[in-house]
């Protein structure tokens, strides 16, 4: 088991370790606004009970969902000194960040229930109708308890682990890569590979690996893999972890061809995760070939592709999607 620790990183405080959620009452206090799901509420009922205002985050795209949540809060007098608390997976955390930005920059606290590492990044879509120039929000308090953050069933855990591995791999391969985040990314990949097992995963190692991978990607910025994954998620409606698992062996190969990563270090593990996540191919997941063309066109509009040198062409994006199909 990983020893609990407190990490103060600039404006944010990260508490990690088994039992961390029991500190929520002291760290969060009461009177906050909670965004969660039924699963999140069941995982940490004490946090749900301490909230003054609570909203369930429905399925859907972050920008639209965040706009809907903002609408329900329009008549609520939310105190500026209390955070928006996200108790859930990556979608819930990203919605909380978008809501906080839309409310003028309230603080965000995050209690993750998956390995998404969204709690470690400032990246999120704005709510529909919010000025794109509005500053984005990164949680100032993260409570990562492996009993909750790595609590998914085996299949979903494999997809979530693939997402975390993708963070670690891509963080070393973008134009924003630098020595310290790269060290964190390598350690993250090592912990994820050592902690994953389809039968008896080491959930503490997976949780820490995911947290470190998110830290690394937040510093380095996303590139080819995440542009392709995020775009296909929006076009297909498939879960984020599942799409990451299906694409990762093929995006690793593309990064290897550029000399940015060594596929031998990661591809076999990525393929294992795809198999465990039941994501061996996009076709088996029900992705129609037309969705690939839609995704290629949308991905080409993303400026983040420039962070993977040389920037991929439409033909390469299409080839990666088709290899995964």
Secondary structure, DSSP 8 states (H G I E B T S, - for coil): ----EEEEETTEEEEESTTGGGGHHHHH-SS-EEEE-HHHHHH-HHHHHH-SEEEE--SS-HHHHHHHHHHHHTTS---TTS-EEEEESHHHHHHHHHHHHHTTS--EEEEESSS--GGG-------TTS-TTS-----SEEEE-HHHHT-S-HHHHHHHHHHHHHHHHHHTTSTT--HHHHHHHHHHHHHHHHH--SSS--HHHHHHHHHHHHHHHHHH---HHHHHHHHHHHHH---HHHHHHHHHHHHHHHHHHTTSS-HHHHHHHHHHHHHHTT-S-TTTTT--HHHHHHHHHHHTT-GGGGGSSS---HHHHHHHHHHH-
